[in-house]
């Protein structure tokens, strides 16, 4: 499982020796109090670690150097209680490789009207100290998040928390390994991509493995392991009464359990954080992994079908962002439409592999023919997704850059039961409306595979895209097609210039 509390954000306050020891003691005390409050805030999922106030170029440089080397540190929150001359930050920020958030706040909420004097004014100078601090990061073209407001406000803490979740996902990608069993689905364009460019840009590696490598692990599974997992299946899911004693059903479950045990062992032994499969490359496997892929996603692994390694990595990142939040996250595919004059909708599903973290109630463990791939009937979990806000996100290789495309949606209940659809599914209405959303998605080159979440927010993905230095395009309640198309054209120029400048 994903544990964010083992990760740290360092809280850094800038000042200078000019203020003298007594004022600097107050600065440190106030900074520690704010850091402690943020550490205790429910909205912030990681440890907030107070660090000594920095007052010189040497102290800034040393602290940034330490942050780079500290593996638990996933980013810095900076704040200037007083004035902190920005040139002293240059060398430290030049070498910093961790994400940074600039918190623009002040220790006191209110002006003490009857008692305010110059001592108070000299101590509480964030109003212009943070402007100096912000200038140097803008001058250096540093990607960062700026959060303005009083540090005790829930909205401020929630913004910091969203950024922390994005930073945790970015940290998780660094050095991560993703496994592809076989290649991507033949002749498909959007699931392709430059894995070298991705490793340079994102920090994770993607490597292919023959299905035979997995089959060897599957064949090594022993009977007690299968029995134990079958008991777990029976305790965790609804077993259709008509199937409970059916030999074909039981045989399919046994094979699914064998595949899951072998697949888990393969991923664990290889240190992988996600994997892909494809129904076109199953040689040696009795069935396409269905329930195993679903359960591994529920445990935090990234997954995508048909060799789609970019979506696999994105699902893992979204799993990290969502850790501990209400609502699930899953691999998803836009499958078919309900084009009705009363309101068009999208039915999302896949052949088998939708994560039960988004299930509305207890999933049903079923076995049905797949109709594709030429293998035995696979086991899968079948369920609907609860109504509520959600989003779909897709990551595409556009040739000269990666684009993250996000569409906010509202999940709704099916108009009628779906008794003959033997897969997990979600039904949603995209924002701002069906026609605008799907048209914008297609203009944006959006993939048919996505990461779907009822926990991750657009703000988290916006912060994540900034950390990764990639293009973000959002389709939400305020989207107009005219503006969206202009935005894509402007981005083409912007990223073309950046590429030409070598950044």
C-alpha positions in Angstrom: 0.0 0.0 0.0 1.0 3.6 -0.6 2.1 5.4 2.6 2.6 9.2 2.2 3.5 9.9 5.9 7.0 8.6 5.4 7.7 11.5 3.0 8.8 15.0 4.0 8.3 18.5 2.9 10.9 20.9 4.3 9.5 24.3 5.5 12.1 27.0 4.8 11.9 30.6 6.0 14.0 33.3 4.5 15.4 36.3 6.3 18.7 38.1 6.7 21.3 39.0 9.4 20.3 42.7 9.2 17.5 42.2 11.6 19.6 41.1 14.5 19.4 38.1 16.8 16.2 39.0 18.8 14.1 39.5 15.7 15.5 36.3 14.1 14.6 34.4 17.2 11.0 35.6 16.7 11.1 34.7 13.0 12.3 31.1 13.9 9.6 30.7 16.6 6.9 31.9 14.2 8.1 29.7 11.4 8.2 26.6 13.7 4.6 27.3 14.8 3.4 27.5 11.2 5.3 24.4 10.2 3.8 22.5 13.1 0.3 23.6 12.3 0.8 22.5 8.6 2.2 19.2 9.8 -0.9 18.6 11.9 -3.4 19.7 9.2 -5.6 17.0 7.9 -5.4 18.3 4.3 -1.6 17.8 4.2 -0.7 14.1 3.9 3.1 14.2 4.4 5.4 15.3 7.2 6.1 19.1 7.3 9.6 19.4 8.7 10.8 22.7 10.1 14.3 23.8 9.0 16.4 26.6 10.5 15.8 30.1 9.0 18.2 30.8 6.1 19.9 34.2 6.2 22.8 34.0 3.7 23.7 32.6 0.3 25.8 29.9 2.0 22.9 28.8 4.2 20.5 28.6 1.2 23.1 26.7 -0.9 23.8 24.2 1.9 20.1 23.6 2.5 19.2 23.0 -1.1 22.2 20.7 -1.4 20.9 18.7 1.6 17.4 18.6 0.2 18.7 17.1 -3.0 20.5 14.3 -1.1 17.7 13.6 1.4 15.6 10.7 0.0 12.6 11.3 2.2 12.4 15.0 1.1 10.0 15.4 -1.8 10.0 19.2 -1.9 10.3 22.6 -0.2 7.8 25.1 1.1 9.4 28.6 1.2 8.2 31.7 3.0 9.9 35.1 3.7 8.7 36.3 7.1 10.9 39.4 6.7 12.8 40.7 3.7 15.1 38.1 2.2 17.3 39.6 -0.5 16.7 37.4 -3.6 20.3 37.2 -4.9 21.2 35.1 -1.9 18.8 32.4 -3.2 20.3 32.1 -6.7 23.0 29.5 -6.3 20.8 27.3 -4.1 17.8 27.4 -6.4 20.1 26.7 -9.4 21.0 23.4 -8.0 17.7 22.4 -6.4 16.1 19.3 -8.0 13.1 19.1 -5.7 9.7 20.8 -6.4 9.1 24.1 -4.6 6.0 25.8 -3.3 6.1 29.5 -2.4 3.7 30.2 0.5 2.8 33.9 0.6 1.4 34.4 4.1 2.2 36.2 7.3 2.3 35.1 10.9 -0.3 37.5 12.2 -3.8 37.5 10.6 -4.8 41.0 11.5 -3.1 44.3 11.7 -3.0 45.3 15.5 -4.5 48.7 14.8 -4.0 50.2 18.3 -0.5 48.9 18.9 1.2 48.6 15.6 4.7 50.3 15.5 7.8 50.1 13.4 9.2 47.1 15.3 6.0 45.2 14.3 6.4 46.4 10.7 10.0 45.4 10.5 9.2 41.9 11.7 6.1 41.2 9.5 7.4 42.1 6.1 6.1 39.2 4.0 4.0 41.6 1.9 7.2 42.8 0.2 9.6 40.1 1.3 7.7 37.5 -0.7 7.6 39.8 -3.7 11.4 39.9 -3.7 11.5 36.1 -3.3 9.0 35.6 -6.1 10.9 37.8 -8.5 14.0 35.7 -8.4 12.1 32.5 -9.2 10.3 34.3 -12.0 13.6 35.7 -13.2 15.2 32.2 -13.2 12.1 30.8 -14.9 11.6 28.3 -12.1 8.4 26.2 -12.1 6.7 26.5 -8.7 3.4 26.8 -7.1 2.4 30.0 -5.3 -0.2 29.8 -2.5 -1.4 33.1 -1.0 -3.5 33.5 2.1 -3.5 33.0 5.9 -1.7 29.8 6.9 -4.5 28.7 9.2 -7.2 28.9 6.5 -8.6 25.5 5.3 -8.4 26.7 1.7 -4.7 27.5 2.0 -3.9 24.1 3.6 -5.9 22.3 1.0 -3.9 24.0 -1.8 -0.7 23.0 0.0 -2.0 19.5 0.4 -2.8 19.1 -3.3 0.7 20.2 -4.2 2.2 17.8 -1.6 0.2 14.9 -3.3 1.6 15.9 -6.7 5.1 16.1 -5.3 4.7 12.6 -3.8 3.7 11.3 -7.2 6.6 13.0 -8.9 9.0 11.6 -6.2 7.5 8.2 -6.8 8.3 8.3 -10.5 12.0 9.0 -10.0 13.7 5.7 -10.6 10.5 3.8 -10.9 10.3 0.8 -13.2 7.3 -0.3 -15.3 7.0 -3.7 -16.9 5.4 -4.4 -20.3 4.4 -8.0 -21.0 4.6 -8.1 -24.8 4.4 -5.0 -27.0 1.6 -2.5 -27.5 -1.5 -3.5 -29.5 -0.4 -3.7 -33.2 -0.8 -0.7 -35.4 -2.1 1.5 -32.6 -0.7 5.0 -32.6 -1.6 6.7 -29.3 -0.2 3.9 -27.1 3.2 4.3 -28.7 5.8 6.9 -27.5 9.4 7.6 -27.0 10.5 5.7 -23.9 13.9 7.4 -23.9 12.3 10.8 -23.9 10.0 9.7 -21.1 12.9 8.5 -19.0 14.7 11.8 -19.5 11.6 13.8 -18.7 9.9 11.8 -16.1 12.6 9.7 -14.4 11.0 6.3 -14.8 12.1 3.4 -17.0 9.9 1.1 -19.2 11.1 -2.3 -20.3 9.5 -5.2 -22.1 9.4 -8.8 -20.9 8.4 -11.9 -22.8 5.1 -13.4 -21.7 7.2 -16.6 -21.2 9.0 -14.9 -18.4 5.7 -14.4 -16.6 4.5 -17.9 -17.5 7.5 -19.4 -15.8 6.6 -17.6 -12.6 2.9 -18.6 -13.0 3.8 -22.3 -13.5 5.9 -22.2 -10.3 2.8 -21.4 -8.2 1.9 -24.1 -5.7 -1.5 -25.4 -4.7 -1.5 -23.9 -1.1 -1.0 -20.4 -2.7 -3.9 -20.9 -5.0 -6.2 -22.2 -2.3 -5.4 -19.3 0.0 -6.2 -16.8 -2.7 -9.4 -18.5 -3.7 -10.5 -18.2 0.0 -9.7 -14.5 -0.2 -11.8 -14.2 -3.4 -14.7 -15.9 -1.7 -14.5 -13.6 1.4 -14.1 -10.4 -0.6 -16.6 -10.6 -3.5 -20.1 -11.7 -4.3 -20.0 -15.2 -5.9 -23.0 -15.7 -8.2 -25.1 -18.5 -6.8 -25.5 -20.2 -10.2 -21.7 -20.4 -10.5 -20.6 -21.4 -7.0 -20.5 -25.1 -7.8 -20.0 -24.9 -11.5 -16.8 -26.8 -12.4 -15.9 -24.5 -15.4 -16.3 -21.4 -13.2 -14.2 -22.9 -10.4 -11.5 -23.9 -13.0 -11.4 -20.4 -14.3 -11.0 -18.9 -10.8 -8.2 -21.4 -10.1 -6.4 -20.3 -13.2 -7.0 -16.6 -12.4 -5.6 -17.1 -8.9 -2.6 -18.9 -10.3 -1.9 -16.0 -12.6 -2.3 -13.5 -9.8 0.1 -15.2 -7.5 2.7 -15.5 -10.3 2.2 -11.9 -11.5 2.5 -10.5 -8.0 5.8 -12.5 -7.5 7.1 -11.2 -10.8 6.3 -7.6 -10.0 7.7 -7.8 -6.5 10.9 -9.5 -7.5 11.5 -7.0 -10.2 10.7 -4.0 -8.1 8.0 -2.8 -10.5 5.4 -0.1 -9.8 3.1 -1.0 -12.6 2.7 -3.2 -15.7 0.9 -3.6 -19.0 -0.6 -6.6 -20.8 -2.1 -7.1 -24.2 -4.6 -9.7 -25.4 -2.5 -10.1 -28.6 0.4 -11.6 -26.6 -0.8 -14.3 -24.2 1.2 -17.3 -25.3 1.4 -19.7 -22.4 -1.3 -18.0 -20.3 -4.6 -19.8 -20.2 -6.6 -16.5 -19.9 -6.1 -12.8 -20.1 -5.3 -11.5 -16.6 -8.5 -9.8 -15.4 -9.2 -10.0 -11.7 -5.4 -10.1 -11.0 -5.0 -6.8 -12.8 -7.9 -5.3 -11.0 -6.7 -6.4 -7.6 -3.1 -5.2 -8.2 -4.4 -1.8 -9.2 -6.4 -1.8 -5.9 -3.2 -2.3 -4.1 -1.6 0.7 -5.8 0.1 -0.7 -8.9 -0.2 1.2 -12.1 -1.8 -0.7 -15.0 -2.9 -0.2 -18.6 -4.0 -2.6 -21.3 -2.6 -3.2 -24.7 1.0 -2.2 -23.8 0.0 1.4 -23.0 3.0 2.2 -20.7 2.2 6.0 -20.5 -1.2 5.4 -19.1 0.2 2.7 -16.8 2.7 5.2 -15.3 0.0 7.9 -15.1 -2.4 5.6 -13.2 0.4 4.8 -10.7 1.0 8.6 -10.2 -2.7 9.2 -9.7 -2.8 6.3 -7.2 0.0 8.0 -5.2 -1.8 11.4 -5.3 -5.1 9.8 -4.1 -3.6 7.8 -1.2 -5.8 8.1 1.8 -8.5 10.1 0.1 -12.1 9.1 -0.4 -12.8 7.8 -3.8 -11.0 5.4 -6.1 -8.7 5.6 -9.1 -8.5 3.3 -12.1 -7.4 2.6 -15.6 -10.3 3.5 -17.9 -11.4 3.6 -21.5 -14.1 5.6 -23.2 -16.1 2.7 -24.6 -19.4 3.7 -26.0 -21.9 6.7 -26.0 -25.5 7.3 -25.0 -26.5 10.0 -27.6 -29.8 11.1 -26.3 -31.6 14.4 -26.8 -32.3 14.5 -23.1 -28.6 14.3 -22.3 -25.6 12.5 -23.9 -23.4 10.3 -21.7 -20.2 8.3 -21.9 -20.0 4.7 -20.8 -16.5 3.9 -19.6 -15.2 0.4 -19.2 -12.7 -2.1 -20.5 -12.7 -5.7 -21.5 -11.8 -6.7 -17.9 -9.4 -4.4 -16.1 -11.2 -1.7 -14.1 -10.0 -1.2 -10.5 -12.5 -2.1 -7.7 -11.4 1.0 -5.8 -14.1 2.8 -7.8 -16.8 0.1 -7.1 -20.2 1.1 -5.7 -20.7 -1.7 -3.2 -19.3 -5.2 -3.2 -18.1 -6.4 -6.7 -19.3 -9.6 -8.2 -16.7 -12.1 -9.3 -17.8 -13.5 -12.6 -16.5 -15.6 -15.5 -17.6 -14.9 -19.1 -16.2 -15.4 -22.6 -14.0 -12.5 -23.7 -14.7 -12.8 -27.5 -11.2 -11.5 -28.3 -7.7 -13.0 -27.8 -8.6 -16.6 -28.4 -8.1 -17.8 -24.8 -10.2 -19.4 -22.1 -13.0 -17.5 -20.4 -11.4 -15.1 -17.9 -12.5 -14.1 -14.4 -13.3 -10.5 -13.6 -14.9 -8.2 -11.1 -18.2 -6.6 -12.2 -19.6 -3.5 -10.7 -21.0 0.0 -11.2 -19.3 3.2 -10.1 -21.0 5.5 -7.5 -22.3 8.9 -8.7 -20.2 12.0 -8.1 -17.5 14.3 -9.5 -14.6 12.7 -11.2 -12.0 13.3 -13.9 -10.3 11.5 -16.8 -6.6 12.2 -17.6 -4.6 11.1 -20.6 -0.9 11.4 -21.3 0.2 11.6 -24.9 3.6 11.9 -26.7 3.1 14.7 -29.2 6.5 14.4 -30.8 8.1 17.5 -29.4 6.5 17.3 -26.0 4.3 15.3 -23.7 0.7 16.6 -23.2 -1.5 15.9 -20.2 -5.1 16.3 -21.1 -7.8 16.4 -18.3 -11.6 16.4 -18.5 -13.7 16.9 -15.4 -16.9 14.8 -15.4 -19.9 13.9 -13.3 -20.5 10.2 -12.8 -24.2 9.3 -12.9 -26.2 6.1 -12.3 -27.1 4.0 -15.4 -30.6 4.8 -16.7 -31.4 1.2 -16.5 -29.7 -2.0 -15.2 -27.0 -3.6 -17.4 -27.5 -7.3 -16.7 -25.8 -8.5 -19.9 -22.7 -6.3 -19.7 -20.2 -8.5 -17.8 -17.6 -5.8 -17.1 -17.0 -3.1 -14.5 -18.1 0.3 -15.8 -18.7 4.0 -15.1 -21.2 6.2 -16.7 -20.5 9.9 -16.8 -21.5 13.3 -18.2 -18.4 15.2 -19.3 -18.0 19.0 -18.6 -19.0 21.5 -19.8 -21.3 19.3 -22.0 -20.9 16.2 -24.1 -20.4 17.9 -27.5 -17.9 20.5 -26.3 -16.0 18.0 -24.2 -15.5 15.2 -26.7 -14.8 17.7 -29.5 -12.1 19.4 -27.4 -10.7 16.0 -26.4 -10.3 15.0 -30.0 -8.8 18.4 -30.9 -6.3 17.8 -28.1 -5.3 14.4 -29.4 -6.6 12.7 -26.3 -6.1 9.0 -25.9 -8.9 6.5 -25.5 -7.1 5.1 -22.4 -7.2 7.3 -19.3 -6.6 7.5 -15.7 -10.0 7.9 -14.0 -10.4 9.1 -10.5 -13.0 10.2 -8.0 -10.2 11.3 -5.6 -7.6 13.1 -7.7 -8.3 16.8 -8.5 -7.5 18.9 -11.5 -5.3 21.1 -9.1 -3.2 18.1 -8.3 -2.7 17.3 -11.9 -1.9 20.9 -12.7 0.8 20.9 -10.0 2.1 17.6 -11.3 2.4 18.9 -14.9 4.3 21.9 -13.6 6.8 19.7 -11.8 7.2 17.5 -14.9 7.5 20.6 -17.2 4.9 19.3 -19.6 1.9 20.7 -21.3 -1.5 20.7 -19.5 -4.8 21.2 -21.2 -8.0 21.1 -19.1 -11.6 20.7 -20.3 -13.9 21.8 -17.5 -17.1 23.7 -16.9 -15.6 26.9 -18.3 -14.2 25.5 -21.5 -15.2 27.0 -24.9 -14.0 25.4 -28.1 -12.8 28.6 -29.6 -10.6 29.4 -26.6 -9.4 25.7 -26.3 -8.3 25.6 -29.9 -6.4 28.9 -29.5 -4.8 27.5 -26.3 -3.5 24.4 -28.2 -2.1 26.7 -31.0 -0.4 29.0 -28.4 1.1 25.9 -26.7 2.4 24.7 -30.0 4.4 27.9 -30.4 5.4 28.0 -26.8 6.8 24.5 -26.6 8.3 24.9 -30.1 10.3 27.9 -28.8 11.3 26.0 -25.6 12.5 23.1 -27.7 14.5 25.5 -29.9 16.1 27.0 -26.8 17.0 23.5 -25.6 14.8 23.6 -22.5 
